[in-house]
Amino acid sequence: MAKIEEPAYTLIEKSGDFELRDYAPTTVAEIIVEGDRDSAVSAGFRALAGYIFGGNVSRTSIEMTAPVTQAPSEKIAMTAPVMQSAAGTGWIIRFAMPSSYRLDNLPQPNDKRITFHTIPARRVAVLKFSGFWSDKNLNDRREELAELLKQKKLKPKGVVNFAFYDPPWIPFFWRRNEILQDIESH
C-alpha cells in the first residue's frame, strides 16, 4: 500500500499515547452533515470521497490523505481554526488536502455543500488510541485527554476533534485513531 500524506507537524512532547504537536497550516475540504455522528460521518465521507475521486468541475482526481476528521458543527463563523465546537445537530467532516494544493488551486466541487479552509498553524494535544469508533470509546478517550491536559497544566482551546486514519474493514484492534485538542499559546 502506498504511503498516504498526512498534515505536517513537529513533535514537541511524547509520553505513552499522549503527544504535543505543532501543526503547520493545513488546507481542508469540509462538509457539514446533519444527524447522528455515525450517519453524518458516513454521508460526509462519501461526499468528500466523491469530490477527490473526480466529483469536481474539472474531473480532477486528488490523492487521498489521512486522517478523516469529524466534529460537531460550529455555531460561530467557520473562520475558527479548529474542527469543532458544540452546537446544533450537525457534524463537520474534513479531509486534509495534499500539500500541493492551496485554496486558489483546488478544483471546484460539484457538490456545493463542500467548502475549503486553511487551518492556521497551531499547537495540538493528541491522545492516540485503537478500537471501535463507538460514542462510549470516543467519550472515554475525550475524558482521558481532558485529565492529561489538567495534569500537564495545558489550557484547551475550542473542543476536541476525532481523527480516523484507517478504513472500517481494518480490525478494530489495529485501527489508528486520535483525539485532538487545540491548546492555548503561551
MDAnalysis code that builds the backbone (N, CA, C; Angstrom):
import MDAnalysis as mda
import numpy as np

u = mda.Universe.empty(558, n_residues=186, atom_resindex=np.repeat(np.arange(186), 3), trajectory=True)
u.add_TopologyAttr("name", ["N", "CA", "C"] * 186)
u.add_TopologyAttr("resid", np.arange(1, 187))
u.add_TopologyAttr("resname", ["MET", "ALA", "LYS", "ILE", "GLU", "GLU", "PRO", "ALA", "TYR", "THR", "LEU", "ILE", "GLU", "LYS", "SER", "GLY", "ASP", "PHE", "GLU", "LEU", "ARG", "ASP", "TYR", "ALA", "PRO", "THR", "THR", "VAL", "ALA", "GLU", "ILE", "ILE", "VAL", "GLU", "GLY", "ASP", "ARG", "ASP", "SER", "ALA", "VAL", "SER", "ALA", "GLY", "PHE", "ARG", "ALA", "LEU", "ALA", "GLY", "TYR", "ILE", "PHE", "GLY", "GLY", "ASN", "VAL", "SER", "ARG", "THR", "SER", "ILE", "GLU", "MET", "THR", "ALA", "PRO", "VAL", "THR", "GLN", "ALA", "PRO", "SER", "GLU", "LYS", "ILE", "ALA", "MET", "THR", "ALA", "PRO", "VAL", "MET", "GLN", "SER", "ALA", "ALA", "GLY", "THR", "GLY", "TRP", "ILE", "ILE", "ARG", "PHE", "ALA", "MET", "PRO", "SER", "SER", "TYR", "ARG", "LEU", "ASP", "ASN", "LEU", "PRO", "GLN", "PRO", "ASN", "ASP", "LYS", "ARG", "ILE", "THR", "PHE", "HIS", "THR", "ILE", "PRO", "ALA", "ARG", "ARG", "VAL", "ALA", "VAL", "LEU", "LYS", "PHE", "SER", "GLY", "PHE", "TRP", "SER", "ASP", "LYS", "ASN", "LEU", "ASN", "ASP", "ARG", "ARG", "GLU", "GLU", "LEU", "ALA", "GLU", "LEU", "LEU", "LYS", "GLN", "LYS", "LYS", "LEU", "LYS", "PRO", "LYS", "GLY", "VAL", "VAL", "ASN", "PHE", "ALA", "PHE", "TYR", "ASP", "PRO", "PRO", "TRP", "ILE", "PRO", "PHE", "PHE", "TRP", "ARG", "ARG", "ASN", "GLU", "ILE", "LEU", "GLN", "ASP", "ILE", "GLU", "SER", "HIS"])
u.atoms.positions = np.array([
    [0.834, -1.179, 0.000],
    [0.000, 0.000, 0.000],
    [0.879, 1.242, 0.000],
    [0.553, 2.221, -0.819],
    [1.331, 3.455, -0.906],
    [1.161, 4.289, 0.360],
    [2.181, 5.053, 0.673],
    [2.111, 5.942, 1.837],
    [1.107, 7.056, 1.551],
    [0.243, 7.330, 2.518],
    [-0.768, 8.378, 2.384],
    [-0.270, 9.607, 3.118],
    [-0.352, 10.755, 2.461],
    [0.107, 12.013, 3.059],
    [-0.768, 12.389, 4.252],
    [-0.111, 12.919, 5.285],
    [-0.789, 13.412, 6.482],
    [-0.356, 14.855, 6.717],
    [-1.166, 15.654, 7.427],
    [-0.770, 17.030, 7.720],
    [0.580, 17.077, 8.449],
    [1.412, 18.047, 8.070],
    [2.755, 18.176, 8.643],
    [2.694, 18.732, 10.061],
    [3.525, 18.148, 10.933],
    [3.643, 18.663, 12.298],
    [5.032, 18.367, 12.838],
    [5.376, 19.090, 13.906],
    [6.602, 18.856, 14.656],
    [6.205, 18.298, 16.015],
    [6.817, 17.189, 16.406],
    [6.532, 16.584, 17.701],
    [7.262, 17.365, 18.790],
    [6.510, 17.879, 19.763],
    [7.060, 18.684, 20.855],
    [7.306, 17.822, 22.096],
    [6.361, 16.914, 22.362],
    [6.448, 16.068, 23.552],
    [5.741, 14.752, 23.264],
    [6.274, 13.665, 23.830],
    [5.624, 12.357, 23.721],
    [5.730, 11.654, 25.061],
    [4.585, 11.129, 25.514],
    [4.545, 10.378, 26.761],
    [3.473, 9.303, 26.610],
    [3.876, 8.065, 26.315],
    [2.914, 6.997, 26.067],
    [2.099, 7.314, 24.829],
    [0.766, 7.306, 24.970],
    [-0.128, 7.606, 23.851],
    [-0.424, 9.094, 23.713],
    [0.154, 9.920, 24.588],
    [-0.049, 11.372, 24.541],
    [1.072, 12.020, 23.738],
    [0.697, 12.978, 22.890],
    [1.680, 13.773, 22.151],
    [1.243, 15.225, 22.141],
    [2.235, 16.112, 22.119],
    [2.006, 17.533, 21.912],
    [2.677, 17.870, 20.589],
    [1.894, 18.416, 19.646],
    [2.375, 18.655, 18.288],
    [2.150, 20.106, 17.885],
    [3.059, 20.626, 17.071],
    [2.872, 21.910, 16.396],
    [2.581, 21.607, 14.934],
    [1.354, 21.901, 14.509],
    [0.938, 21.655, 13.131],
    [1.210, 22.875, 12.259],
    [1.623, 22.602, 11.033],
    [1.756, 23.643, 10.012],
    [0.342, 23.990, 9.525],
    [0.173, 25.129, 8.843],
    [-1.151, 25.415, 8.257],
    [-1.584, 24.257, 7.345],
    [-2.881, 23.958, 7.366],
    [-3.418, 22.823, 6.612],
    [-4.658, 23.263, 5.844],
    [-4.673, 22.984, 4.542],
    [-5.857, 23.267, 3.726],
    [-6.771, 22.045, 3.779],
    [-8.050, 22.283, 4.053],
    [-9.010, 21.193, 4.191],
    [-10.231, 21.417, 3.310],
    [-10.834, 20.303, 2.906],
    [-12.165, 20.307, 2.299],
    [-13.093, 19.818, 3.387],
    [-14.251, 20.473, 3.520],
    [-15.162, 20.057, 4.582],
    [-16.603, 20.161, 4.135],
    [-17.414, 19.406, 4.859],
    [-18.854, 19.419, 4.625],
    [-19.535, 19.305, 5.977],
    [-20.640, 19.989, 6.153],
    [-21.439, 19.866, 7.373],
    [-22.644, 18.997, 7.045],
    [-22.816, 17.947, 7.854],
    [-23.901, 16.997, 7.628],
    [-24.730, 16.918, 8.895],
    [-26.040, 17.000, 8.754],
    [-26.958, 16.894, 9.891],
    [-27.162, 15.439, 10.272],
    [-27.511, 15.211, 11.545],
    [-27.853, 13.875, 12.002],
    [-26.917, 13.363, 13.069],
    [-27.091, 12.082, 13.418],
    [-26.239, 11.477, 14.435],
    [-24.827, 11.297, 13.867],
    [-23.852, 11.087, 14.764],
    [-22.445, 11.044, 14.369],
    [-22.168, 9.969, 13.326],
    [-22.658, 8.751, 13.524],
    [-22.369, 7.655, 12.599],
    [-22.883, 7.931, 11.192],
    [-24.132, 8.334, 11.076],
    [-24.683, 8.579, 9.739],
    [-24.071, 9.824, 9.107],
    [-23.751, 10.837, 9.920],
    [-23.148, 12.056, 9.384],
    [-21.750, 11.787, 8.836],
    [-20.945, 11.023, 9.563],
    [-19.590, 10.751, 9.074],
    [-19.645, 9.907, 7.805],
    [-20.582, 8.978, 7.736],
    [-20.715, 8.156, 6.536],
    [-21.110, 9.012, 5.328],
    [-22.115, 9.851, 5.500],
    [-22.565, 10.710, 4.399],
    [-21.495, 11.733, 4.022],
    [-20.837, 12.310, 5.027],
    [-19.790, 13.291, 4.757],
    [-18.596, 12.673, 4.066],
    [-18.205, 11.488, 4.515],
    [-17.090, 10.790, 3.880],
    [-17.407, 10.510, 2.414],
    [-18.620, 10.011, 2.128],
    [-18.996, 9.707, 0.741],
    [-18.938, 10.966, -0.129],
    [-19.444, 12.083, 0.380],
    [-19.434, 13.327, -0.399],
    [-18.007, 13.801, -0.666],
    [-17.147, 13.784, 0.366],
    [-15.768, 14.239, 0.185],
    [-14.964, 13.268, -0.673],
    [-15.190, 11.969, -0.501],
    [-14.512, 10.984, -1.351],
    [-14.930, 11.174, -2.802],
    [-16.223, 11.431, -3.026],
    [-16.688, 11.708, -4.383],
    [-15.955, 12.895, -4.992],
    [-15.750, 13.934, -4.194],
    [-15.025, 15.119, -4.663],
    [-13.596, 14.767, -5.070],
    [-12.848, 14.077, -4.198],
    [-11.439, 13.807, -4.526],
    [-11.278, 12.748, -5.615],
    [-12.293, 11.928, -5.830],
    [-12.211, 10.915, -6.889],
    [-12.781, 11.431, -8.210],
    [-12.852, 12.751, -8.366],
    [-13.244, 13.343, -9.644],
    [-14.587, 14.018, -9.662],
    [-15.283, 14.100, -8.531],
    [-16.582, 14.766, -8.471],
    [-16.410, 16.261, -8.349],
    [-15.727, 16.819, -9.344],
    [-15.484, 18.260, -9.372],
    [-15.564, 18.728, -10.809],
    [-15.660, 20.027, -11.003],
    [-15.895, 20.598, -12.330],
    [-14.850, 20.142, -13.345],
    [-13.587, 20.076, -12.940],
    [-12.522, 19.686, -13.879],
    [-12.284, 18.177, -13.927],
    [-13.055, 17.409, -13.141],
    [-12.932, 15.950, -13.064],
    [-11.515, 15.506, -12.671],
    [-10.874, 16.312, -11.851],
    [-9.533, 16.029, -11.380],
    [-9.584, 15.065, -10.200],
    [-8.754, 14.021, -10.237],
    [-8.608, 13.140, -9.079],
    [-7.545, 13.728, -8.162],
    [-7.838, 13.721, -6.885],
    [-6.931, 14.245, -5.864],
    [-6.544, 13.076, -4.978],
    [-5.257, 12.964, -4.646],
    [-4.814, 11.857, -3.812],
    [-5.467, 11.912, -2.437],
    [-5.774, 10.725, -1.919],
    [-6.344, 10.594, -0.582],
    [-5.274, 10.948, 0.448],
    [-5.693, 11.591, 1.531],
    [-4.819, 11.887, 2.657],
    [-5.445, 11.283, 3.906],
    [-4.744, 11.335, 5.004],
    [-5.280, 10.871, 6.285],
    [-4.933, 11.928, 7.321],
    [-5.703, 12.084, 8.359],
    [-6.891, 11.330, 8.711],
    [-8.156, 11.979, 8.151],
    [-9.266, 11.276, 8.310],
    [-10.587, 11.867, 8.150],
    [-10.955, 12.370, 9.536],
    [-11.412, 13.606, 9.635],
    [-11.783, 14.128, 10.951],
    [-13.265, 14.442, 10.989],
    [-13.799, 14.414, 12.195],
    [-15.201, 14.763, 12.406],
    [-15.336, 15.517, 13.709],
    [-16.313, 16.406, 13.724],
    [-16.545, 17.229, 14.894],
    [-17.956, 17.784, 14.830],
    [-18.565, 18.073, 16.002],
    [-19.860, 18.757, 15.974],
    [-19.718, 20.083, 15.241],
    [-20.758, 20.490, 14.504],
    [-20.673, 21.725, 13.735],
    [-20.607, 22.939, 14.635],
    [-20.048, 24.007, 14.097],
    [-19.858, 25.235, 14.854],
    [-21.024, 26.179, 14.666],
    [-21.377, 26.840, 15.734],
    [-22.416, 27.856, 15.673],
    [-21.811, 29.184, 15.242],
    [-20.513, 29.381, 15.563],
    [-19.836, 30.618, 15.198],
    [-19.366, 30.537, 13.751],
    [-18.885, 31.631, 13.209],
    [-18.417, 31.672, 11.831],
    [-17.331, 30.634, 11.609],
    [-17.285, 30.062, 10.417],
    [-16.355, 28.987, 10.123],
    [-14.918, 29.466, 9.926],
    [-14.596, 30.655, 10.391],
    [-13.215, 31.105, 10.359],
    [-12.461, 30.602, 11.580],
    [-13.156, 29.953, 12.508],
    [-12.485, 29.388, 13.682],
    [-11.444, 28.375, 13.225],
    [-10.290, 28.306, 13.869],
    [-9.207, 27.484, 13.353],
    [-9.286, 26.004, 13.660],
    [-10.271, 25.554, 14.416],
    [-10.287, 24.156, 14.802],
    [-11.463, 23.455, 14.161],
    [-11.565, 22.153, 14.375],
    [-12.516, 21.343, 13.649],
    [-13.864, 21.214, 14.304],
    [-14.042, 21.722, 15.519],
    [-15.359, 21.556, 16.109],
    [-15.626, 22.510, 17.248],
    [-16.900, 22.682, 17.488],
    [-17.427, 23.403, 18.636],
    [-18.881, 22.987, 18.732],
    [-19.301, 22.570, 19.899],
    [-20.635, 22.004, 20.045],
    [-21.722, 23.017, 19.714],
    [-22.662, 22.609, 18.894],
    [-23.843, 23.411, 18.568],
    [-24.684, 22.655, 17.562],
    [-25.976, 22.696, 17.733],
    [-26.872, 22.106, 16.758],
    [-26.733, 20.595, 16.648],
    [-27.226, 20.061, 15.524],
    [-27.234, 18.614, 15.330],
    [-26.307, 18.176, 14.212],
    [-25.531, 19.102, 13.650],
    [-24.671, 18.762, 12.522],
    [-23.268, 18.366, 12.936],
    [-22.565, 17.777, 11.970],
    [-21.173, 17.366, 12.151],
    [-20.350, 17.898, 10.991],
    [-19.152, 18.368, 11.315],
    [-18.202, 18.780, 10.288],
    [-17.315, 17.580, 9.989],
    [-17.257, 17.194, 8.726],
    [-16.383, 16.118, 8.286],
    [-15.325, 16.777, 7.401],
    [-14.035, 16.477, 7.650],
    [-12.951, 17.126, 6.923],
    [-11.968, 16.124, 6.350],
    [-11.490, 16.447, 5.164],
    [-10.333, 15.792, 4.566],
    [-9.250, 16.852, 4.456],
    [-8.039, 16.549, 4.897],
    [-6.903, 17.424, 4.620],
    [-6.569, 17.265, 3.142],
    [-6.284, 18.359, 2.470],
    [-5.897, 18.312, 1.072],
    [-4.390, 18.068, 0.975],
    [-3.936, 17.407, -0.097],
    [-2.491, 17.230, -0.260],
    [-1.780, 18.580, -0.214],
    [-0.540, 18.569, 0.260],
    [0.204, 19.820, 0.445],
    [0.447, 20.577, -0.855],
    [0.289, 19.929, -1.991],
    [0.464, 20.606, -3.278],
    [-0.718, 21.530, -3.612],
    [-1.798, 21.448, -2.840],
    [-2.979, 22.279, -3.089],
    [-3.080, 23.421, -2.092],
    [-3.580, 24.542, -2.592],
    [-3.901, 25.718, -1.780],
    [-5.347, 26.090, -2.111],
    [-5.872, 27.057, -1.405],
    [-7.260, 27.466, -1.666],
    [-7.457, 27.921, -3.111],
    [-6.424, 28.510, -3.719],
    [-6.580, 29.072, -5.064],
    [-6.378, 28.066, -6.198],
    [-5.973, 26.810, -5.893],
    [-5.797, 25.862, -6.993],
    [-6.572, 24.550, -6.807],
    [-7.512, 24.538, -5.869],
    [-8.355, 23.358, -5.696],
    [-9.464, 23.352, -6.747],
    [-9.773, 22.189, -7.318],
    [-10.877, 22.125, -8.274],
    [-12.212, 22.475, -7.599],
    [-13.087, 23.106, -8.343],
    [-14.408, 23.473, -7.826],
    [-15.255, 22.206, -7.670],
    [-15.835, 21.992, -6.483],
    [-16.624, 20.771, -6.265],
    [-17.968, 20.815, -7.004],
    [-18.436, 19.646, -7.425],
    [-19.794, 19.546, -7.973],
    [-20.823, 19.692, -6.856],
    [-20.497, 19.198, -5.669],
    [-21.376, 19.279, -4.503],
    [-21.146, 20.633, -3.828],
    [-22.099, 21.515, -3.912],
    [-21.960, 22.888, -3.395],
    [-21.882, 22.962, -1.872],
    [-22.152, 21.861, -1.189],
    [-22.026, 21.847, 0.271],
    [-20.567, 21.771, 0.719],
    [-19.675, 21.371, -0.183],
    [-18.257, 21.244, 0.147],
    [-17.605, 22.616, 0.097],
    [-16.908, 22.959, 1.179],
    [-16.185, 24.233, 1.250],
    [-14.724, 23.954, 1.600],
    [-13.905, 24.991, 1.475],
    [-12.465, 24.861, 1.718],
    [-12.014, 25.922, 2.696],
    [-11.042, 25.556, 3.534],
    [-10.478, 26.475, 4.521],
    [-9.013, 26.124, 4.714],
    [-8.245, 27.099, 5.151],
    [-6.895, 26.818, 5.611],
    [-6.896, 26.986, 7.120],
    [-6.561, 25.917, 7.806],
    [-6.463, 25.961, 9.266],
    [-5.074, 26.494, 9.583],
    [-4.979, 27.577, 10.344],
    [-3.661, 28.158, 10.648],
    [-2.791, 27.221, 11.485],
    [-1.508, 27.539, 11.544],
    [-0.583, 26.790, 12.398],
    [-1.119, 26.803, 13.823],
    [-0.905, 25.699, 14.545],
    [-1.454, 25.603, 15.889],
    [-0.735, 24.522, 16.678],
    [-0.836, 24.615, 18.008],
    [-0.328, 23.579, 18.917],
    [-1.511, 22.701, 19.305],
    [-1.304, 21.378, 19.250],
    [-2.391, 20.429, 19.468],
    [-1.935, 19.324, 20.423],
    [-2.768, 19.050, 21.428],
    [-2.573, 17.885, 22.293],
    [-3.305, 16.715, 21.648],
    [-2.663, 15.554, 21.623],
    [-3.197, 14.389, 20.921],
    [-3.149, 13.172, 21.833],
    [-4.238, 12.420, 21.829],
    [-4.264, 11.129, 22.500],
    [-4.518, 10.076, 21.432],
    [-3.558, 9.178, 21.224],
    [-3.679, 8.117, 20.228],
    [-4.346, 6.902, 20.868],
    [-5.190, 6.213, 20.087],
    [-5.851, 5.011, 20.598],
    [-6.296, 4.134, 19.445],
    [-6.541, 2.866, 19.737],
    [-7.125, 1.960, 18.750],
    [-8.527, 1.617, 19.247],
    [-9.218, 0.814, 18.489],
    [-10.519, 0.366, 18.960],
    [-11.675, 0.834, 18.105],
    [-12.858, 0.531, 18.616],
    [-14.089, 0.881, 17.915],
    [-14.325, 2.385, 17.932],
    [-15.125, 2.855, 16.979],
    [-15.468, 4.268, 16.881],
    [-16.792, 4.548, 17.591],
    [-17.049, 3.821, 18.658],
    [-18.307, 3.980, 19.388],
    [-18.308, 5.289, 20.178],
    [-19.495, 5.792, 20.452],
    [-19.607, 7.010, 21.262],
    [-18.951, 6.812, 22.624],
    [-19.141, 5.634, 23.223],
    [-18.544, 5.369, 24.535],
    [-17.026, 5.432, 24.467],
    [-16.424, 4.781, 23.489],
    [-14.970, 4.795, 23.363],
    [-14.456, 6.220, 23.122],
    [-15.126, 6.969, 22.260],
    [-14.699, 8.341, 21.990],
    [-14.848, 9.227, 23.224],
    [-15.953, 9.076, 23.948],
    [-16.146, 9.866, 25.173],
    [-15.127, 9.503, 26.247],
    [-14.817, 8.212, 26.378],
    [-13.799, 7.787, 27.346],
    [-12.444, 8.401, 27.008],
    [-12.076, 8.396, 25.748],
    [-10.790, 8.969, 25.333],
    [-10.778, 10.494, 25.508],
    [-11.920, 11.129, 25.254],
    [-12.029, 12.583, 25.451],
    [-11.790, 12.923, 26.926],
    [-12.403, 12.170, 27.828],
    [-12.204, 12.399, 29.266],
    [-10.757, 12.138, 29.674],
    [-10.153, 11.105, 29.109],
    [-8.748, 10.796, 29.403],
    [-7.838, 11.943, 28.955],
    [-8.089, 12.491, 27.775],
    [-7.283, 13.619, 27.290],
    [-7.498, 14.844, 28.170],
    [-8.728, 15.114, 28.565],
    [-9.009, 16.269, 29.430],
    [-8.238, 16.154, 30.743],
    [-8.173, 14.960, 31.305],
    [-7.432, 14.747, 32.551],
    [-5.932, 14.958, 32.334],
    [-5.406, 14.472, 31.229],
    [-3.988, 14.682, 30.919],
    [-3.661, 16.171, 30.774],
    [-4.564, 16.916, 30.151],
    [-4.343, 18.353, 29.985],
    [-4.296, 19.051, 31.345],
    [-5.175, 18.654, 32.254],
    [-5.156, 19.224, 33.608],
    [-3.838, 18.924, 34.298],
    [-3.407, 17.671, 34.222],
    [-2.146, 17.266, 34.857],
    [-0.957, 18.047, 34.299],
    [-0.979, 18.318, 32.993],
    [0.136, 18.998, 32.336],
    [-0.022, 20.519, 32.341],
    [-1.117, 20.990, 32.965],
    [-1.407, 22.429, 33.052],
    [-1.452, 23.089, 31.670],
    [-2.096, 22.399, 30.730],
    [-2.293, 22.913, 29.387],
    [-3.740, 23.385, 29.259],
    [-3.935, 24.557, 28.665],
    [-5.270, 25.130, 28.557],
    [-5.871, 24.824, 27.186],
    [-6.986, 24.059, 27.158],
    [-7.609, 23.730, 25.874],
    [-8.235, 24.950, 25.214],
    [-8.263, 24.914, 23.897],
    [-8.860, 25.974, 23.078],
    [-9.883, 25.301, 22.171],
    [-11.141, 25.699, 22.269],
    [-12.186, 25.034, 21.492],
    [-12.514, 23.688, 22.114],
    [-12.986, 22.784, 21.292],
    [-13.339, 21.444, 21.771],
    [-12.576, 20.402, 20.972],
    [-12.656, 19.155, 21.414],
    [-11.880, 18.091, 20.784],
    [-12.369, 17.758, 19.384],
    [-11.463, 17.171, 18.620],
    [-11.723, 16.649, 17.278],
    [-11.412, 15.165, 17.286],
    [-12.122, 14.406, 16.486],
    [-11.869, 12.983, 16.326],
    [-11.172, 12.783, 14.989],
    [-10.095, 12.000, 14.968],
    [-9.363, 11.727, 13.732],
    [-9.259, 10.221, 13.534],
    [-9.577, 9.776, 12.322],
    [-9.574, 8.351, 11.991],
    [-8.697, 8.137, 10.765],
    [-7.725, 7.246, 10.884],
    [-6.739, 7.027, 9.835],
    [-7.009, 5.795, 8.984],
    [-7.818, 4.877, 9.459],
    [-7.992, 3.600, 8.773],
    [-9.421, 3.392, 8.308],
    [-9.591, 2.602, 7.234],
    [-10.957, 2.280, 6.774],
    [-11.641, 1.318, 7.744],
    [-12.965, 1.238, 7.668],
    [-13.715, 0.420, 8.627],
    [-13.420, -1.078, 8.564],
    [-12.862, -1.583, 7.474],
    [-12.598, -3.012, 7.390],
    [-11.302, -3.419, 8.099],
    [-10.524, -2.458, 8.567],
    [-9.339, -2.774, 9.363],
    [-9.823, -3.253, 10.731],
    [-9.299, -4.373, 11.245],
    [-9.737, -4.847, 12.561],
    [-9.588, -3.750, 13.621],
    [-10.575, -3.661, 14.507],
    [-10.633, -2.565, 15.482],
    [-9.354, -2.436, 16.299],
    [-8.690, -3.550, 16.590],
    [-7.502, -3.504, 17.438],
    [-6.267, -2.983, 16.697],
    [-6.334, -2.835, 15.375],
    [-5.231, -2.264, 14.593],
    [-5.512, -0.840, 14.140],
    [-6.712, -0.355, 14.367],
    [-7.072, 0.987, 13.886],
    [-6.264, 2.070, 14.586],
    [-5.883, 3.056, 13.812],
    [-5.174, 4.226, 14.335],
    [-6.179, 5.370, 14.422],
    [-6.478, 5.776, 15.638],
    [-7.433, 6.850, 15.908],
    [-6.765, 7.862, 16.819],
    [-7.276, 9.089, 16.821],
    [-6.753, 10.113, 17.705],
    [-7.865, 11.055, 18.151],
    [-7.706, 11.570, 19.358],
    [-8.496, 12.691, 19.839],
    [-7.520, 13.867, 19.846],
    [-7.915, 14.982, 19.229],
    [-7.045, 16.152, 19.131],
    [-7.698, 17.351, 19.806],
    [-6.910, 18.111, 20.527],
    [-7.391, 19.295, 21.241],
    [-6.408, 20.432, 21.031],
    [-6.869, 21.518, 20.410],
    [-6.010, 22.685, 20.278],
    [-5.691, 23.232, 21.675],
    [-4.497, 23.789, 21.820],
    [-4.008, 24.294, 23.096],
    [-3.734, 25.791, 22.958],
    [-4.094, 26.548, 23.998],
    [-3.792, 27.989, 24.024],
    [-2.289, 28.192, 23.976],
    [-1.844, 29.186, 23.206],
    [-0.420, 29.520, 23.138],
    [-0.011, 30.225, 24.403],
    [1.239, 30.077, 24.757],
    [1.763, 30.726, 25.967],
    [2.329, 32.076, 25.633],
])
